[in-house]
Amino acid sequence: MDYNELISNGKPKIKSRIDGDFEGFDDEILFPLYNGQFWIQKNYKYWYHYSYMANVTIYEYRNSYFLTVDGQKQFVEVELIDDVIKATIVNDFNGWSGDTIFELDNGQIWKQSEYDYDYNYSYRPDAIIYSNGYDYKILVEGNSVGVKRIK
């Protein structure tokens, strides 16, 4: 399927904006929408395009959903997720290094469950914890890593 087929035959279901920075498509990218919904990229596709609060349309086509960025001829298959927690990390954040603990303002504590290293200092950043259907991930400052809840 190409972009023109999607636009011609798909049914526009949602028009909204990305809540924050949009940096294109990659692998399991989470798309928080301004309307409060969260959509996750289903299949790997890489495309870089930066836009702040990008206007997007989600089309339904052949029992699947596809996210497009208004004014661009790219699309990716997405899935609506509802197992999402929005919170704030309660202290200084320095990224993660393999066994990082994330203490949230809602009282929950999560621990990094997959090895990855990312240095990124921020004071009390917002965090989104979501399930990709198999595991949980935490998204902080545009990057994500696997986590498991310990409290």
Backbone as CSV, one residue per row, in Angstrom:
resi,resn,N_x,N_y,N_z,CA_x,CA_y,CA_z,C_x,C_y,C_z
1,MET,0.854,-1.177,0.000,0.000,0.000,0.000,0.895,1.235,0.000
2,ASP,0.485,2.234,-0.730,1.229,3.490,-0.715,0.369,4.596,-0.107
3,TYR,0.960,5.747,0.047,0.304,6.881,0.705,-0.999,7.261,0.004
4,ASN,-0.985,7.341,-1.324,-2.190,7.747,-2.065,-3.340,6.766,-1.872
5,GLU,-3.032,5.457,-1.812,-4.071,4.455,-1.564,-4.668,4.641,-0.168
6,LEU,-3.819,4.902,0.822,-4.293,5.116,2.189,-5.222,6.329,2.253
7,ILE,-4.817,7.422,1.656,-5.609,8.660,1.700,-6.911,8.508,0.918
8,SER,-6.854,7.832,-0.228,-8.042,7.667,-1.075,-9.057,6.690,-0.490
9,ASN,-8.572,5.592,0.082,-9.469,4.517,0.511,-9.646,4.407,2.021
10,GLY,-8.752,5.029,2.778,-8.858,4.976,4.226,-9.884,5.971,4.750
11,LYS,-10.365,5.707,5.951,-11.341,6.596,6.577,-10.654,7.372,7.699
12,PRO,-10.601,8.705,7.620,-9.991,9.471,8.709,-10.801,9.280,9.992
13,LYS,-10.136,8.810,11.055,-10.823,8.540,12.327,-10.526,9.604,13.376
14,ILE,-9.283,10.098,13.403,-8.886,11.051,14.436,-7.990,12.113,13.829
15,LYS,-8.294,13.360,14.158,-7.399,14.474,13.835,-6.994,15.076,15.171
16,SER,-5.686,15.181,15.397,-5.190,15.702,16.660,-3.787,16.241,16.443
17,ARG,-3.092,16.478,17.554,-1.693,16.902,17.513,-0.886,15.999,18.427
18,ILE,0.383,15.864,18.111,1.292,15.175,19.015,1.479,16.077,20.230
19,ASP,1.402,15.516,21.416,1.595,16.284,22.646,3.093,16.370,22.938
20,GLY,3.755,17.350,22.331,5.196,17.534,22.500,5.934,17.399,21.189
21,ASP,7.193,16.981,21.291,8.050,16.836,20.111,7.663,15.598,19.310
22,PHE,7.698,15.739,17.995,7.549,14.610,17.085,8.871,14.478,16.353
23,GLU,9.458,13.281,16.380,10.752,13.075,15.735,10.714,11.942,14.721
24,GLY,9.547,11.690,14.151,9.442,10.698,13.091,9.088,9.319,13.597
25,PHE,9.418,8.332,12.766,9.116,6.938,13.050,10.422,6.184,13.287
26,ASP,10.349,5.124,14.077,11.507,4.269,14.292,10.986,2.884,14.677
27,ASP,11.165,2.475,15.932,10.709,1.159,16.371,9.969,1.311,17.688
28,GLU,8.707,0.916,17.729,7.869,1.026,18.925,7.825,2.447,19.480
29,ILE,7.706,3.423,18.616,7.614,4.811,19.057,6.223,5.046,19.648
30,LEU,6.193,5.744,20.765,4.936,6.110,21.410,4.529,7.492,20.924
31,PHE,3.283,7.628,20.514,2.754,8.904,20.044,1.678,9.385,21.009
32,PRO,2.030,10.255,21.960,1.008,10.822,22.852,0.280,11.938,22.108
33,LEU,-1.035,11.846,22.048,-1.815,12.857,21.332,-2.385,13.873,22.304
34,TYR,-2.618,15.043,21.785,-3.155,16.150,22.567,-4.559,15.839,23.092
35,ASN,-5.266,14.911,22.432,-6.610,14.537,22.868,-6.587,13.533,24.025
36,GLY,-5.380,13.175,24.516,-5.256,12.257,25.642,-5.016,10.812,25.266
37,GLN,-5.114,10.484,23.991,-4.874,9.114,23.553,-3.380,8.866,23.368
38,PHE,-3.010,7.574,23.448,-1.641,7.136,23.200,-1.676,6.048,22.142
39,TRP,-0.887,6.239,21.093,-0.782,5.268,20.014,0.668,4.820,19.933
40,ILE,0.879,3.542,19.615,2.238,3.014,19.511,2.457,2.465,18.101
41,GLN,3.653,2.695,17.599,4.032,2.204,16.279,4.114,0.685,16.325
42,LYS,3.458,0.005,15.374,3.388,-1.459,15.405,4.549,-2.145,14.700
43,ASN,5.037,-1.572,13.618,6.079,-2.215,12.815,7.246,-1.263,12.611
44,TYR,8.424,-1.841,12.456,9.600,-1.002,12.255,9.514,-0.252,10.926
45,LYS,9.720,1.028,11.009,9.869,1.886,9.831,10.614,3.121,10.306
46,TYR,11.698,3.451,9.624,12.458,4.619,10.030,12.178,5.766,9.065
47,TRP,11.859,6.914,9.665,11.691,8.162,8.921,11.880,9.288,9.919
48,TYR,12.829,10.174,9.649,13.061,11.282,10.564,12.403,12.546,10.039
49,HIS,11.646,13.180,10.924,11.026,14.465,10.627,10.722,15.124,11.963
50,TYR,11.313,16.277,12.214,11.061,16.949,13.484,9.954,17.979,13.328
51,SER,9.058,17.978,14.290,8.016,18.992,14.359,7.534,19.072,15.803
52,TYR,7.317,20.265,16.280,6.767,20.440,17.619,5.258,20.449,17.520
53,MET,4.618,19.552,18.254,3.165,19.403,18.271,2.603,19.233,16.856
54,ALA,3.173,18.282,16.135,2.773,18.007,14.758,1.288,17.676,14.682
55,ASN,0.623,18.199,13.675,-0.761,17.836,13.392,-0.757,16.477,12.710
56,VAL,-1.578,15.557,13.215,-1.612,14.202,12.678,-3.049,13.783,12.398
57,THR,-3.166,12.820,11.498,-4.444,12.185,11.206,-4.231,10.685,11.304
58,ILE,-5.161,10.004,11.947,-5.126,8.549,12.013,-6.258,8.024,11.138
59,TYR,-5.865,7.208,10.176,-6.805,6.620,9.224,-7.063,5.161,9.571
60,GLU,-8.301,4.716,9.361,-8.623,3.302,9.447,-8.677,2.766,8.028
61,TYR,-7.970,1.673,7.795,-7.934,1.070,6.466,-7.685,-0.424,6.613
62,ARG,-8.600,-1.228,6.087,-8.495,-2.686,6.135,-8.280,-3.201,7.559
63,ASN,-9.095,-2.721,8.484,-9.069,-3.137,9.892,-7.764,-2.821,10.613
64,SER,-7.009,-1.852,10.104,-5.787,-1.388,10.753,-5.828,0.127,10.830
65,TYR,-4.955,0.691,11.653,-4.889,2.143,11.816,-3.505,2.636,11.407
66,PHE,-3.486,3.793,10.766,-2.244,4.358,10.254,-2.167,5.833,10.621
67,LEU,-1.010,6.244,11.123,-0.785,7.634,11.508,-0.052,8.347,10.382
68,THR,-0.561,9.507,9.999,0.094,10.363,9.023,0.337,11.723,9.668
69,VAL,1.374,12.388,9.216,1.664,13.739,9.661,1.172,14.673,8.577
70,ASP,0.303,15.607,8.949,-0.275,16.504,7.956,0.833,17.211,7.168
71,GLY,0.689,17.197,5.837,1.656,17.854,4.966,2.822,16.972,4.552
72,GLN,2.897,15.749,5.074,3.978,14.813,4.734,3.361,13.559,4.114
73,LYS,4.091,12.901,3.234,3.561,11.714,2.561,4.128,10.427,3.137
74,GLN,4.212,10.392,4.457,4.685,9.207,5.160,3.587,8.729,6.107
75,PHE,3.578,7.440,6.381,2.604,6.885,7.317,3.201,5.661,7.983
76,VAL,2.619,5.309,9.123,3.059,4.121,9.845,1.842,3.493,10.515
77,GLU,1.845,2.162,10.603,0.752,1.468,11.280,0.895,1.669,12.776
78,VAL,-0.228,1.964,13.440,-0.234,2.232,14.874,-1.344,1.448,15.556
79,GLU,-1.231,1.352,16.872,-2.228,0.678,17.688,-2.513,1.538,18.909
80,LEU,-3.782,1.685,19.258,-4.188,2.437,20.442,-3.831,1.626,21.686
81,ILE,-3.209,2.279,22.672,-2.919,1.600,23.929,-3.578,2.373,25.058
82,ASP,-3.965,1.641,26.092,-4.623,2.310,27.218,-3.959,1.999,28.548
83,ASP,-2.932,1.159,28.545,-2.196,0.845,29.770,-1.041,1.839,29.892
84,VAL,-1.386,3.066,30.325,-0.431,4.177,30.335,-0.498,4.893,31.686
85,ILE,0.665,5.220,32.222,0.769,5.985,33.473,1.579,7.236,33.180
86,LYS,1.011,8.393,33.484,1.746,9.657,33.364,2.085,10.122,34.770
87,ALA,3.350,10.453,34.995,3.790,10.882,36.321,5.045,11.740,36.166
88,THR,5.582,12.157,37.311,6.809,12.942,37.334,7.836,12.206,38.179
89,ILE,9.066,12.161,37.706,10.157,11.592,38.498,10.443,12.570,39.626
90,VAL,10.533,12.077,40.867,10.546,12.964,42.037,11.893,13.595,42.363
91,ASN,12.925,13.235,41.678,14.229,13.803,42.000,15.005,14.105,40.730
92,ASP,16.291,14.413,40.891,17.129,14.634,39.724,17.138,13.381,38.861
93,PHE,17.147,13.583,37.580,17.177,12.484,36.623,18.468,12.585,35.840
94,ASN,19.209,11.492,35.791,20.482,11.465,35.070,20.499,10.434,33.954
95,GLY,19.326,10.073,33.454,19.249,9.029,32.446,19.215,7.670,33.107
96,TRP,19.726,6.649,32.405,19.763,5.310,32.974,21.052,4.621,32.582
97,SER,21.412,3.614,33.403,22.719,2.985,33.209,22.700,1.470,33.397
98,GLY,21.560,0.859,33.431,21.492,-0.601,33.529,20.613,-1.099,34.649
99,ASP,20.636,-0.419,35.795,19.804,-0.842,36.925,19.195,0.368,37.628
100,THR,18.849,1.365,36.857,18.328,2.627,37.384,16.958,2.428,38.019
101,ILE,16.738,3.108,39.137,15.454,3.119,39.840,14.753,4.436,39.512
102,PHE,13.460,4.360,39.207,12.653,5.539,38.888,11.566,5.679,39.954
103,GLU,11.674,6.699,40.794,10.666,6.958,41.817,9.732,8.045,41.288
104,LEU,8.433,7.746,41.276,7.451,8.649,40.690,6.636,9.369,41.759
105,ASP,6.081,10.510,41.392,5.295,11.300,42.341,3.968,10.647,42.724
106,ASN,3.571,9.582,42.044,2.356,8.853,42.425,2.658,7.737,43.427
107,GLY,3.925,7.641,43.898,4.318,6.644,44.875,4.875,5.364,44.272
108,GLN,4.710,5.177,42.981,5.221,3.971,42.335,6.736,4.059,42.175
109,ILE,7.369,2.878,42.222,8.809,2.780,41.972,9.013,1.717,40.907
110,TRP,9.773,2.071,39.890,10.061,1.188,38.764,11.571,1.048,38.634
111,LYS,12.001,-0.115,38.124,13.427,-0.375,37.938,13.680,-0.754,36.478
112,GLN,14.785,-0.273,35.971,15.188,-0.600,34.606,15.331,-2.109,34.473
113,SER,14.739,-2.698,33.423,14.742,-4.154,33.262,15.520,-4.625,32.045
114,GLU,15.981,-3.711,31.216,16.796,-4.085,30.065,18.032,-3.197,30.044
115,TYR,19.129,-3.747,29.585,20.344,-2.939,29.615,20.318,-1.887,28.512
116,ASP,20.582,-0.692,28.916,20.757,0.422,27.992,21.388,1.547,28.797
117,TYR,22.118,2.392,28.132,22.738,3.535,28.789,22.329,4.795,28.049
118,ASP,21.890,5.780,28.816,21.531,7.074,28.237,21.728,8.136,29.307
119,TYR,22.642,9.067,29.069,22.819,10.162,30.012,22.008,11.350,29.534
120,ASN,21.174,11.857,30.455,20.338,13.002,30.125,19.902,13.626,31.445
121,TYR,20.505,14.731,31.831,20.145,15.351,33.107,18.885,16.192,32.952
122,SER,18.012,16.041,33.944,16.806,16.855,34.006,16.310,16.840,35.450
123,TYR,15.718,17.925,35.881,15.163,17.997,37.230,13.671,17.728,37.173
124,ARG,13.223,16.670,37.841,11.819,16.277,37.936,11.123,16.221,36.565
125,PRO,11.657,15.443,35.639,11.026,15.372,34.318,9.734,14.558,34.349
126,ASP,8.882,14.823,33.400,7.688,14.012,33.209,8.106,12.649,32.666
127,ALA,7.353,11.628,33.035,7.607,10.267,32.564,6.287,9.646,32.140
128,ILE,6.355,8.810,31.135,5.201,8.034,30.693,5.622,6.572,30.730
129,ILE,4.872,5.770,31.478,5.111,4.332,31.515,3.967,3.675,30.760
130,TYR,4.330,2.788,29.845,3.310,2.171,28.997,3.682,0.731,28.685
131,SER,2.670,-0.039,28.357,2.884,-1.427,27.965,2.854,-1.512,26.452
132,ASN,3.849,-2.192,25.899,3.862,-2.414,24.450,3.165,-3.733,24.109
133,GLY,2.484,-4.307,25.075,1.796,-5.577,24.891,2.554,-6.753,25.470
134,TYR,3.847,-6.559,25.726,4.692,-7.622,26.263,5.388,-7.186,27.545
135,ASP,5.963,-6.000,27.505,6.742,-5.457,28.609,6.280,-4.031,28.877
136,TYR,6.860,-3.447,29.924,6.618,-2.028,30.191,7.850,-1.228,29.802
137,LYS,7.610,-0.025,29.334,8.672,0.912,28.969,8.414,2.218,29.700
138,ILE,9.494,2.957,29.975,9.368,4.306,30.503,9.927,5.246,29.448
139,LEU,9.182,6.299,29.180,9.588,7.321,28.220,9.886,8.594,28.994
140,VAL,11.135,9.050,28.902,11.563,10.266,29.585,12.413,11.074,28.605
141,GLU,12.062,12.328,28.436,12.859,13.224,27.592,13.102,12.642,26.193
142,GLY,12.096,11.972,25.627,12.189,11.471,24.266,12.843,10.116,24.093
143,ASN,13.343,9.507,25.162,13.974,8.193,25.076,13.242,7.207,25.969
144,SER,13.290,5.928,25.602,12.587,4.922,26.394,13.479,3.728,26.672
145,VAL,13.140,3.015,27.760,13.849,1.815,28.160,12.859,0.912,28.900
146,GLY,13.106,-0.388,28.866,12.251,-1.334,29.573,12.355,-1.190,31.078
147,VAL,11.205,-1.347,31.770,11.159,-1.258,33.216,10.235,-2.328,33.782
148,LYS,10.395,-2.592,35.100,9.447,-3.444,35.823,9.126,-2.742,37.125
149,ARG,7.900,-2.907,37.583,7.451,-2.232,38.801,7.963,-3.004,40.019
150,ILE,8.549,-2.255,40.972,9.006,-2.905,42.203,8.219,-2.421,43.419
151,LYS,7.435,-1.353,43.279,6.551,-0.897,44.354,5.440,-0.047,43.783
